[in-house]
Amino acid sequence: MSGVAQQQRRLVVKVGSSLVTADGRGLDTTALAGWAAQIAALVRAGQQVVLVSSGAIAEGMQRLGWAKRPSAVHDLQAAAAVGQMGLVQAYERCFAGHGLIAAQVLLTHEDLADRQRYLNARSTLTTLLELGVVPIINENDTVATDEIRFGDNDTLGALVTNLIEADLLVILTDQPGLYTADPRKDASATLVTEAQAGDPALESMAGGAGTGVGTGGMLTKVLAARRAARSGADTVIASGRQPDVLARLLAGGAVGTRLCSGTAPMAARKQWLADHLQTRGSLVLDDGAARALAEGGRSLLAVGVRTATGDFERGEVVDCRDGSGRVVARGLVNYSASETRRIMGKPSGEIEGVLGYVNEPELIHRDNLVLL
């Protein structure tokens, strides 16, 4: 891997639960101090750094004396509420020792799914960075439910990368990087030093669950890299247990696995559409409509829709699927689910005759549509 951070001005660094909590045995304050020192060095070198940190639930489990991660949402929320106190206090002390101010930012998917809240979060984070503050981000587990949880902080790191249009996402884990196979089971597995983010072969390499402390495995990191690539960001997956890993990355050293974006940054509005983890419904398209979207950059017309599922309203985000069920696009729909079911399969000229009115001739305008 050639130089990385020297060409980047804005980075997102994500650290996992097993690193933050020493595999669940309470906060590893030595490790936290080390990352704070390295991030301070990045800031002194002119970089803007956002830290996405796991560990609140794991720290809460340790404080509450729980050896096993609970499955009940209310137990997880309670553990997060307890653990967040220790996690943020520890980070604050570490960064203060380098003359840096840290800020806590808690997010749920709902914050990013709502356009106004998305823009508010973006403004807050960019303002903090301009002030020289290090934002420390975690999922707001104390209020999140199954419907709005990110599910893992790898995904959260990618969403934040897109949100602030960062140049690089660094995912620190307890593994050296991505291997061609699980090195714990296959002695012939080799480290992937560089690859293209979004390459389907990477997903087949990544399998395996995470630790008993966290929720993410290598697959979530590969998928996060694919998501981060939408805004033109590369992703580096590396071991957080390597000495001075961030400093080595800043110096252009060969560290972990680099997954390159290889794509031009997506417009901010379309990033927001692409980043929806939950959508309000799905439209199944005929072959002609799916081809028109993928190849021609066209708007979606009602005539090209076969079926509509979900209970969406006008202006909400829906998936567009081809005949095999694959999501090919996502967009803001101009008609509600009930209206869509009445006009699907019909030419635009017949909409008024069916509904008695016309909102728009397109079901989804191409300006409100993003290909996936």
C-alpha positions in Angstrom: 0.0 0.0 0.0 1.4 3.4 -1.0 0.9 6.6 0.9 -2.5 7.0 2.4 -3.1 9.7 4.9 -0.7 12.3 3.4 -3.2 12.8 0.6 -6.2 12.9 2.9 -7.5 15.8 4.9 -10.6 14.2 6.6 -10.6 10.7 8.1 -13.0 8.5 9.9 -11.4 6.1 12.4 -13.5 3.2 13.7 -12.4 1.1 16.7 -14.2 -2.1 17.7 -15.4 -3.3 21.0 -12.8 -6.0 21.5 -10.1 -3.4 21.2 -11.7 -0.8 23.4 -12.6 -3.2 26.1 -9.7 -5.7 26.0 -12.0 -8.5 24.8 -14.7 -7.5 27.3 -12.6 -7.1 30.4 -13.3 -3.5 31.0 -12.0 -0.5 29.2 -8.4 -0.8 27.9 -7.3 2.7 28.9 -3.8 2.0 27.6 -5.1 1.3 24.1 -7.4 4.4 24.3 -4.5 6.6 25.3 -2.5 5.2 22.4 -5.2 6.0 19.8 -5.7 9.5 21.3 -2.0 10.1 20.9 -2.0 8.9 17.3 -5.1 10.9 16.4 -3.5 14.0 18.0 -0.5 13.5 15.7 -2.9 13.3 12.7 -4.6 16.6 13.9 -1.2 18.3 14.3 -0.4 17.2 10.7 -3.5 19.0 9.5 -5.9 16.1 9.3 -9.5 16.3 10.5 -10.4 13.1 12.3 -13.8 11.7 13.5 -13.6 8.7 15.8 -16.4 6.1 15.7 -16.0 4.0 18.8 -17.8 0.8 19.9 -17.6 -0.2 23.5 -20.5 1.4 25.4 -22.5 -1.9 25.7 -19.4 -3.9 26.4 -18.3 -1.5 29.1 -21.8 -1.5 30.6 -21.8 -5.3 30.7 -18.5 -5.2 32.6 -19.8 -2.6 35.1 -23.0 -4.6 35.6 -21.1 -7.9 36.0 -22.7 -9.5 32.9 -20.4 -12.2 31.3 -22.7 -12.7 28.3 -24.1 -10.1 25.9 -27.9 -10.0 26.4 -30.3 -10.4 23.6 -33.2 -8.3 25.0 -33.2 -4.8 23.6 -34.0 -3.2 27.0 -31.0 -5.0 28.5 -28.8 -3.7 25.8 -30.1 -0.2 26.2 -29.5 -0.3 29.9 -25.9 -1.6 29.4 -25.3 1.2 26.9 -26.5 3.8 29.2 -24.2 2.6 32.0 -21.2 2.0 29.7 -21.4 5.3 27.8 -20.4 7.1 31.0 -17.1 5.3 31.4 -16.3 5.3 27.7 -16.7 9.0 27.1 -15.0 9.9 30.4 -12.0 7.8 29.4 -11.7 9.3 25.9 -12.1 12.9 27.3 -9.2 12.4 29.7 -7.0 10.9 26.9 -7.6 13.7 24.4 -7.3 16.4 27.0 -3.8 15.2 27.7 -2.9 16.3 24.1 -4.7 19.6 24.4 -7.6 18.4 22.3 -11.3 18.9 23.0 -13.5 15.9 22.3 -17.3 15.9 21.6 -19.8 13.1 22.0 -22.3 12.5 19.2 -24.9 9.8 19.4 -26.7 8.8 16.2 -29.5 6.4 15.1 -30.4 5.5 11.6 -33.5 7.7 12.0 -31.2 10.7 12.4 -29.8 10.1 8.9 -33.0 8.8 7.2 -34.7 12.2 7.9 -33.3 14.7 5.4 -33.4 17.7 7.8 -31.8 15.7 10.7 -29.2 14.4 8.2 -28.3 18.0 7.2 -28.2 19.0 10.9 -25.9 16.1 11.8 -23.6 17.0 8.8 -23.5 20.7 9.9 -22.7 19.8 13.5 -19.9 17.5 12.6 -18.3 19.8 10.0 -18.4 22.7 12.5 -16.8 20.6 15.2 -14.0 19.6 12.8 -13.4 23.2 11.7 -13.1 24.1 15.4 -10.4 21.5 15.8 -12.6 19.3 18.0 -12.5 15.4 17.7 -16.0 14.1 17.5 -16.5 10.7 19.1 -19.5 9.0 17.5 -21.4 5.9 18.7 -24.9 4.5 17.9 -27.4 5.8 20.4 -28.1 2.4 21.8 -30.0 3.8 24.8 -33.0 4.7 22.6 -32.4 2.6 19.4 -34.9 -0.1 18.6 -34.6 -3.0 16.2 -36.1 -0.9 13.4 -33.6 2.0 13.7 -30.4 0.3 14.9 -27.4 0.5 12.6 -26.5 -3.0 13.8 -22.8 -2.6 13.8 -20.4 0.3 14.0 -18.7 -0.6 10.8 -21.8 0.4 9.0 -22.0 3.5 11.2 -18.5 4.4 10.2 -19.3 4.2 6.5 -22.4 6.3 6.9 -20.4 8.9 8.8 -17.8 8.8 6.1 -20.4 9.6 3.5 -22.1 12.1 5.7 -19.0 14.3 6.0 -17.5 13.3 2.7 -14.4 12.0 4.3 -11.4 10.9 2.2 -10.6 7.7 4.1 -12.4 5.2 6.5 -10.0 3.3 8.8 -11.5 0.3 10.5 -9.4 -0.9 13.4 -10.1 -4.5 14.4 -8.4 -7.4 16.2 -7.3 -8.9 12.8 -4.4 -7.8 10.6 -6.9 -7.2 7.7 -8.9 -9.2 5.2 -7.7 -12.7 4.3 -8.4 -14.8 1.3 -10.0 -17.2 3.8 -10.5 -17.5 7.6 -6.8 -17.9 8.8 -8.1 -19.6 11.9 -9.4 -22.5 9.8 -7.2 -22.3 6.6 -3.4 -22.3 6.9 -3.1 -21.3 3.3 -5.0 -18.0 3.8 -3.1 -14.9 2.8 -3.6 -11.2 3.6 -5.3 -9.2 0.9 -3.2 -6.0 0.8 -5.3 -4.1 -1.8 -8.5 -4.7 -3.7 -11.5 -2.9 -5.2 -14.3 -2.1 -2.8 -17.5 -3.7 -3.9 -15.8 -6.7 -5.6 -18.2 -9.6 -5.0 -15.3 -11.9 -4.4 -14.5 -10.0 -1.2 -17.8 -11.0 0.4 -17.1 -14.6 -0.1 -13.7 -14.2 1.5 -15.1 -12.4 4.5 -17.4 -14.8 6.4 -17.3 -15.5 10.1 -19.0 -14.0 13.0 -17.6 -11.3 15.3 -16.5 -11.7 18.9 -18.8 -12.4 21.8 -18.3 -8.7 22.7 -19.2 -7.0 19.4 -21.6 -7.6 16.6 -19.5 -7.1 13.5 -17.4 -9.6 11.6 -15.2 -9.1 8.6 -18.2 -9.2 6.3 -19.6 -6.0 7.8 -16.3 -4.3 7.2 -16.3 -5.4 3.5 -19.8 -4.1 3.1 -18.9 -0.9 4.9 -16.1 -0.3 2.5 -18.5 -0.8 -0.4 -20.8 1.8 1.1 -18.0 4.3 1.9 -16.8 4.0 -1.8 -20.0 5.7 -2.9 -18.6 9.0 -1.7 -15.2 8.3 -3.2 -13.6 7.2 0.0 -11.1 4.3 0.3 -11.2 2.0 3.3 -8.3 0.5 5.3 -9.0 -2.5 7.5 -6.1 -3.0 10.0 -5.2 -4.4 13.4 -5.7 -1.9 16.2 -3.1 -3.8 18.2 -0.2 -2.9 15.9 2.1 -0.3 17.5 1.4 3.2 16.1 -0.9 1.9 13.4 -2.4 5.3 12.6 1.0 7.0 12.6 2.3 4.3 10.2 -0.8 4.9 8.0 -0.1 8.6 8.0 3.5 8.0 6.9 2.3 5.9 4.0 3.3 2.5 5.4 1.9 -0.8 4.3 -0.9 -1.4 6.8 -3.7 -4.0 6.6 -6.0 -4.2 3.7 -6.9 -1.2 1.5 -10.2 -1.3 -0.4 -10.2 1.3 -3.1 -13.3 3.2 -4.2 -12.4 3.6 -7.8 -15.5 5.7 -8.3 -16.2 9.4 -8.5 -17.9 10.8 -5.4 -21.7 10.6 -5.5 -23.7 13.8 -5.1 -24.6 14.5 -1.5 -28.4 14.1 -2.0 -27.9 10.8 -3.8 -25.5 9.6 -1.1 -28.3 10.3 1.4 -30.7 8.2 -0.7 -28.2 5.4 -1.0 -27.5 5.4 2.7 -31.0 4.4 3.8 -30.7 1.1 5.6 -34.4 0.7 5.9 -36.8 1.8 3.2 -40.6 2.1 3.2 -41.4 -0.3 0.4 -40.3 -2.0 -2.8 -41.2 -1.7 -6.4 -40.6 -4.7 -8.7 -39.8 -3.5 -12.2 -40.2 -5.2 -15.6 -37.1 -5.9 -17.6 -37.5 -2.8 -19.8 -37.8 -0.4 -16.8 -34.9 -2.0 -15.0 -32.7 -1.7 -18.1 -33.9 2.0 -18.7 -32.7 2.9 -15.1 -29.4 1.0 -15.2 -28.3 1.9 -18.7 -30.2 5.0 -19.7 -30.4 7.1 -16.5 -34.1 7.5 -17.0 -36.9 8.3 -14.5 -39.1 5.5 -13.4 -42.5 5.5 -14.9 -45.5 3.7 -13.5 -45.9 1.6 -16.7 -42.7 -0.2 -15.8 -43.8 -1.4 -12.4 -45.1 -4.9 -11.8 -45.8 -5.0 -8.1 -45.5 -2.7 -5.1 -45.0 -3.7 -1.5 -45.0 -1.8 1.7 -47.1 1.1 3.1 -45.2 4.2 1.9 -46.4 7.7 1.5 -45.5 10.3 -1.2 -41.9 11.5 -0.7 -40.7 8.4 1.1 -37.7 6.2 0.0 -38.5 2.9 -1.7 -36.3 0.3 -3.3 -36.5 -0.6 -7.0 -35.9 -4.3 -7.7 -35.5 -6.2 -10.9 -37.3 -9.4 -11.7 -34.8 -11.5 -9.7 -35.4 -9.4 -6.6 -32.1 -7.5 -6.7 -32.2 -3.9 -5.6 -31.0 -1.9 -8.6 -32.0 1.6 -7.4 -33.6 3.6 -4.6 -35.6 6.8 -4.8 -38.2 9.2 -3.5 -41.6 8.1 -4.8 -44.1 10.7 -6.1 -47.2 8.6 -5.1 -48.3 6.6 -2.1 -48.4 2.9 -2.0 -52.2 2.7 -2.6 -51.9 5.2 -5.5 -49.0 3.3 -6.9 -50.9 0.0 -6.9 -53.7 1.7 -8.9 -51.5 3.2 -11.6 -48.7 0.6 -11.9 -48.4 -0.9 -15.4 -50.2 2.1 -16.9 -48.8 4.9 -19.1 -48.3 8.3 -17.6 -51.1 9.7 -19.7 -53.6 7.5 -17.9 -52.7 8.6 -14.3 -55.3 11.4 -14.2 -58.0 9.1 -15.5 -57.3 6.6 -12.8 -56.6 8.9 -9.8 -58.5 12.0 -10.9 -55.3 14.1 -10.5 -51.6 14.0 -11.4 -48.8 14.7 -8.9 -46.0 14.1 -11.4 -45.8 12.1 -14.7 -43.0 10.0 -13.2 -43.3 7.6 -10.3 -39.7 8.5 -9.3 -37.9 11.3 -11.1 -34.3 10.6 -12.1 -33.1 13.6 -9.9 -34.5 11.7 -6.9 -33.2 8.3 -7.9 -29.8 6.6 -7.2 -28.5 3.5 -8.9 -27.0 0.8 -6.6 
